[in-house]
Amino acid sequence: MSSSSSSTPVPPQRFIPASQLLKPIPLQRTGEIKIKDLKPWIRGFDLKCIILQHLSHRSLKTVTEVELHSFLVADETALCTLVIWENGQYFKSGDIVQINQGETRIHEDTFELTVNSNYGKIKVVDWDVLTYVENEFPNLSSFLWVQTDNKYLKPFPNF
């Protein structure tokens, strides 16, 4: 008699994609934070990370046309996608960047760390000297984010 058990976790029955949730009021976080401690919809934190790879470039038409550059970034704890609104063309792989007053969000079901003209500042502080071990840390942007009973978002499956 064989039982069919899947090793892939299944989202809870009350699963709602994070992009369809009402956006909670951003939480204020102050001080230095690590990537593994980031959650969606927080702002006001500082973070230092290394840019590993330029992922994409796109234009967004608002009142004016805005350039968005997406990067894969890491620190010694995890990875995620960083989206820089305007001036992203000046950053490259290997740059160690300091983000002040950062902000996170879910965009098209993907977790993003963002820096834009309204919130956040970013500058290069060093090159190629941040500890990072490839394939040993979770990529927060690859997780499915689900809302818990107490209205918080968490990655599924948990890491």
Contacts in CASP RR format, 6 or more apart in sequence:
PFRMAT RR
TARGET T0000
AUTHOR 0000-0000-0000
METHOD contacts of the structure
MODEL  1
MSSSSSSTPVPPQRFIPASQLLKPIPLQRTGEIKIKDLKPWIRGFDLKCI
ILQHLSHRSLKTVTEVELHSFLVADETALCTLVIWENGQYFKSGDIVQIN
QGETRIHEDTFELTVNSNYGKIKVVDWDVLTYVENEFPNLSSFLWVQTDN
KYLKPFPNF
9 156 0 8 1.000
9 157 0 8 1.000
11 144 0 8 1.000
11 146 0 8 1.000
11 156 0 8 1.000
12 146 0 8 1.000
12 156 0 8 1.000
15 146 0 8 1.000
16 146 0 8 1.000
16 147 0 8 1.000
17 109 0 8 1.000
17 144 0 8 1.000
18 40 0 8 1.000
18 106 0 8 1.000
18 109 0 8 1.000
18 144 0 8 1.000
18 145 0 8 1.000
18 146 0 8 1.000
18 147 0 8 1.000
18 153 0 8 1.000
19 106 0 8 1.000
19 107 0 8 1.000
19 108 0 8 1.000
19 109 0 8 1.000
21 106 0 8 1.000
21 147 0 8 1.000
21 153 0 8 1.000
23 41 0 8 1.000
23 105 0 8 1.000
24 41 0 8 1.000
24 151 0 8 1.000
24 153 0 8 1.000
25 41 0 8 1.000
26 41 0 8 1.000
26 42 0 8 1.000
26 43 0 8 1.000
26 103 0 8 1.000
27 39 0 8 1.000
27 41 0 8 1.000
27 42 0 8 1.000
27 43 0 8 1.000
28 42 0 8 1.000
28 43 0 8 1.000
28 44 0 8 1.000
29 42 0 8 1.000
29 43 0 8 1.000
29 44 0 8 1.000
29 45 0 8 1.000
30 44 0 8 1.000
30 45 0 8 1.000
31 44 0 8 1.000
31 45 0 8 1.000
31 46 0 8 1.000
32 45 0 8 1.000
32 46 0 8 1.000
32 47 0 8 1.000
32 48 0 8 1.000
33 45 0 8 1.000
33 46 0 8 1.000
33 47 0 8 1.000
34 47 0 8 1.000
34 75 0 8 1.000
34 76 0 8 1.000
34 77 0 8 1.000
34 78 0 8 1.000
35 47 0 8 1.000
35 49 0 8 1.000
35 73 0 8 1.000
35 74 0 8 1.000
35 75 0 8 1.000
35 77 0 8 1.000
35 78 0 8 1.000
35 79 0 8 1.000
35 80 0 8 1.000
35 113 0 8 1.000
35 140 0 8 1.000
36 77 0 8 1.000
36 78 0 8 1.000
36 137 0 8 1.000
36 138 0 8 1.000
36 140 0 8 1.000
37 77 0 8 1.000
38 45 0 8 1.000
38 47 0 8 1.000
38 78 0 8 1.000
38 80 0 8 1.000
38 104 0 8 1.000
38 111 0 8 1.000
38 113 0 8 1.000
38 140 0 8 1.000
39 104 0 8 1.000
39 152 0 8 1.000
39 153 0 8 1.000
39 154 0 8 1.000
40 104 0 8 1.000
40 105 0 8 1.000
40 106 0 8 1.000
40 111 0 8 1.000
40 145 0 8 1.000
40 153 0 8 1.000
41 104 0 8 1.000
41 105 0 8 1.000
41 106 0 8 1.000
41 153 0 8 1.000
42 103 0 8 1.000
42 104 0 8 1.000
43 101 0 8 1.000
43 102 0 8 1.000
43 103 0 8 1.000
43 104 0 8 1.000
43 119 0 8 1.000
44 101 0 8 1.000
44 102 0 8 1.000
44 103 0 8 1.000
44 119 0 8 1.000
44 120 0 8 1.000
45 101 0 8 1.000
45 102 0 8 1.000
46 98 0 8 1.000
46 99 0 8 1.000
46 100 0 8 1.000
46 101 0 8 1.000
46 102 0 8 1.000
47 75 0 8 1.000
47 98 0 8 1.000
47 99 0 8 1.000
47 102 0 8 1.000
47 113 0 8 1.000
48 75 0 8 1.000
48 96 0 8 1.000
48 97 0 8 1.000
48 98 0 8 1.000
48 99 0 8 1.000
48 125 0 8 1.000
48 130 0 8 1.000
49 73 0 8 1.000
49 74 0 8 1.000
49 75 0 8 1.000
49 82 0 8 1.000
49 96 0 8 1.000
49 97 0 8 1.000
49 99 0 8 1.000
49 130 0 8 1.000
50 73 0 8 1.000
50 74 0 8 1.000
50 75 0 8 1.000
50 94 0 8 1.000
50 95 0 8 1.000
50 96 0 8 1.000
50 97 0 8 1.000
50 128 0 8 1.000
50 130 0 8 1.000
50 132 0 8 1.000
51 71 0 8 1.000
51 72 0 8 1.000
51 73 0 8 1.000
51 82 0 8 1.000
51 91 0 8 1.000
51 92 0 8 1.000
51 93 0 8 1.000
51 94 0 8 1.000
51 95 0 8 1.000
51 96 0 8 1.000
51 97 0 8 1.000
52 71 0 8 1.000
52 72 0 8 1.000
52 73 0 8 1.000
52 74 0 8 1.000
52 79 0 8 1.000
52 93 0 8 1.000
52 94 0 8 1.000
52 132 0 8 1.000
53 71 0 8 1.000
53 72 0 8 1.000
53 93 0 8 1.000
54 69 0 8 1.000
54 70 0 8 1.000
54 71 0 8 1.000
54 91 0 8 1.000
54 92 0 8 1.000
54 93 0 8 1.000
55 70 0 8 1.000
55 71 0 8 1.000
55 72 0 8 1.000
55 81 0 8 1.000
56 69 0 8 1.000
56 70 0 8 1.000
57 67 0 8 1.000
57 68 0 8 1.000
57 69 0 8 1.000
57 70 0 8 1.000
57 89 0 8 1.000
58 67 0 8 1.000
58 68 0 8 1.000
58 70 0 8 1.000
59 65 0 8 1.000
59 66 0 8 1.000
59 67 0 8 1.000
59 68 0 8 1.000
60 66 0 8 1.000
60 67 0 8 1.000
60 68 0 8 1.000
66 85 0 8 1.000
66 86 0 8 1.000
67 85 0 8 1.000
67 86 0 8 1.000
67 87 0 8 1.000
67 88 0 8 1.000
67 89 0 8 1.000
68 83 0 8 1.000
68 84 0 8 1.000
68 85 0 8 1.000
69 83 0 8 1.000
69 84 0 8 1.000
69 88 0 8 1.000
69 89 0 8 1.000
69 91 0 8 1.000
70 81 0 8 1.000
70 82 0 8 1.000
70 83 0 8 1.000
70 112 0 8 1.000
71 81 0 8 1.000
71 82 0 8 1.000
71 83 0 8 1.000
71 84 0 8 1.000
71 91 0 8 1.000
72 79 0 8 1.000
72 80 0 8 1.000
72 81 0 8 1.000
72 82 0 8 1.000
72 139 0 8 1.000
73 79 0 8 1.000
73 80 0 8 1.000
73 81 0 8 1.000
73 82 0 8 1.000
73 97 0 8 1.000
73 113 0 8 1.000
74 80 0 8 1.000
74 130 0 8 1.000
74 132 0 8 1.000
74 137 0 8 1.000
75 130 0 8 1.000
75 132 0 8 1.000
76 130 0 8 1.000
76 131 0 8 1.000
76 132 0 8 1.000
76 137 0 8 1.000
77 137 0 8 1.000
78 137 0 8 1.000
78 138 0 8 1.000
78 139 0 8 1.000
78 140 0 8 1.000
79 137 0 8 1.000
79 138 0 8 1.000
79 139 0 8 1.000
79 140 0 8 1.000
79 141 0 8 1.000
80 111 0 8 1.000
80 112 0 8 1.000
80 113 0 8 1.000
80 139 0 8 1.000
80 140 0 8 1.000
80 141 0 8 1.000
81 110 0 8 1.000
81 111 0 8 1.000
81 112 0 8 1.000
81 113 0 8 1.000
81 141 0 8 1.000
82 99 0 8 1.000
82 112 0 8 1.000
82 113 0 8 1.000
82 114 0 8 1.000
82 115 0 8 1.000
83 107 0 8 1.000
83 112 0 8 1.000
83 113 0 8 1.000
83 114 0 8 1.000
83 115 0 8 1.000
84 91 0 8 1.000
84 114 0 8 1.000
84 115 0 8 1.000
84 116 0 8 1.000
84 122 0 8 1.000
85 114 0 8 1.000
85 115 0 8 1.000
85 116 0 8 1.000
85 117 0 8 1.000
86 116 0 8 1.000
86 117 0 8 1.000
91 97 0 8 1.000
91 122 0 8 1.000
91 124 0 8 1.000
94 127 0 8 1.000
94 128 0 8 1.000
95 124 0 8 1.000
95 127 0 8 1.000
96 124 0 8 1.000
96 125 0 8 1.000
96 126 0 8 1.000
96 127 0 8 1.000
96 128 0 8 1.000
96 129 0 8 1.000
96 130 0 8 1.000
97 122 0 8 1.000
97 123 0 8 1.000
97 124 0 8 1.000
97 125 0 8 1.000
98 122 0 8 1.000
98 123 0 8 1.000
98 125 0 8 1.000
99 113 0 8 1.000
99 115 0 8 1.000
99 120 0 8 1.000
99 121 0 8 1.000
99 122 0 8 1.000
100 120 0 8 1.000
100 121 0 8 1.000
100 122 0 8 1.000
101 119 0 8 1.000
101 120 0 8 1.000
101 121 0 8 1.000
102 113 0 8 1.000
102 114 0 8 1.000
102 115 0 8 1.000
102 119 0 8 1.000
102 120 0 8 1.000
103 113 0 8 1.000
103 114 0 8 1.000
103 115 0 8 1.000
103 116 0 8 1.000
103 119 0 8 1.000
103 120 0 8 1.000
104 111 0 8 1.000
104 112 0 8 1.000
104 113 0 8 1.000
104 114 0 8 1.000
105 111 0 8 1.000
105 112 0 8 1.000
105 114 0 8 1.000
106 112 0 8 1.000
106 145 0 8 1.000
106 153 0 8 1.000
109 144 0 8 1.000
109 145 0 8 1.000
110 141 0 8 1.000
111 140 0 8 1.000
111 141 0 8 1.000
111 143 0 8 1.000
111 145 0 8 1.000
111 155 0 8 1.000
112 141 0 8 1.000
115 121 0 8 1.000
115 122 0 8 1.000
138 155 0 8 1.000
138 159 0 8 1.000
140 155 0 8 1.000
143 155 0 8 1.000
143 156 0 8 1.000
143 159 0 8 1.000
144 155 0 8 1.000
144 156 0 8 1.000
145 153 0 8 1.000
145 154 0 8 1.000
145 155 0 8 1.000
145 156 0 8 1.000
146 153 0 8 1.000
146 154 0 8 1.000
146 156 0 8 1.000
147 153 0 8 1.000
148 154 0 8 1.000
END
